[in-house]
């Protein structure tokens, strides 16, 4: 397995137990939108990629699809397995998926896409997703409509995370996007979700 981004590996390895407490979940309408758009249902093979401690995974397990998790950080895999012992958990990276060609119907990614090498990850997902399958991304964004919140997070934006680019590449359709409102711990949160479908 290739290297995980150094900043991500260091932070997530040190704070695996705190990830669940610190990060908001997702609103039911946002996950329902992704489930509908990606056709997640019984009999479908779904990958939750870079699933962390399984926040989104737990929300998808009741749908009845066959879900496998791929997570590169060992401490997060252990935490997810303890939380969801019946869900298979594999070590792997978005840029080198441990899956056969055309073996899954959809890939979902919660919060982690900005860590990926976009071009390589999209090519890998195109390799493993069956024709007509899709990719769904979901993440939380702070509600920056208040000036002071925007100023604080403008500083945080420069903290060294890789930039997220939603370049779907030649073998994918254009992205479709939706935004949902959510409140976590008294803080308003905007939840963005996007999906794209494999052509042919």
Secondary structure, DSSP 4 states (H G I P E B T S, - for coil): --PPPHHHHHHHHHSHHHHHHHS----HHHHHHHHHHHT--TT-EEEEET-TTTHHHHHHGGG--EEEEE-S-HHHHHHHHHH-TTSEEE--BTTB-SS-TT-EEEEEEES-GGGS-HHHHHHHHHHHEEEEEEEEEEEEEE-TTSHHHHHHHHHHTTSSPPPP-----TTBPPPEEEEEEEEETTEEEEEEEEEEEB--
